[in-house]
Amino acid sequence: MKNHVLNIENAKSSTESADSAASRAVGRTLERRRATYADEVQRLLDAAFSLIRDQGELEPRVAQIVRAAGLSNQAFYRHFRSKHELLVAVLDEGVRTLADYLGHRMAGKSAEEQVREWIRGMCAQALDLASAEATRPFVVARGRLAEAYPHEVARSEGQATALVRDAIEAGRAEGVFPNADPEPDAESLYHLTMGWLQARLLTPEGDSEMAAGADARRLEALAIAGLKRPGN
């Protein structure tokens, strides 16, 4: 009887060991596949972004994207159900990059200076030539993407608004913006700045950079004055 129990325990231990080895093998396979798929997605994103920047519009064809990425249609549709779903992903990655840039500008500053740096960083997307070329197609087509994918676009843009919301909240706690309401004020400031960006990016190239810079400073002054508004 004792030997029978030992045999059962040995068989159980052997099975657990085999299961563990099998699980590790499956895990390695899945990890390799995950890495391959992550690489495919990144190549599609990079290809789409490059085409959008070079063409100046948000409508590259799927055939162009997969050719630029060095992939197949099968690879494309393995990850994205449509071209517009890919464009939302490109927009999301762009906003993440922008949020990192804004966060770097804001780091270590007072609450008011954080808000100012956020506005300046947003406006820089139209004032810098290279940034303007990359940003223009997305700003112009944002409405169409937001209409087709409202939740995805809102979640993506929330990365940028969260930064200025936290700065406004800190300013209210410090008494700099005593009557500010962080959530709606951040949302309003984002849409105000995006409206300014859209107007500047659609302005004929004959407009001077000096005039655009002056406009950006007026926007900044208006926003700060609004956040410092007196109570009712």
Disulfide bonds with the S-S distance in Angstrom:
none
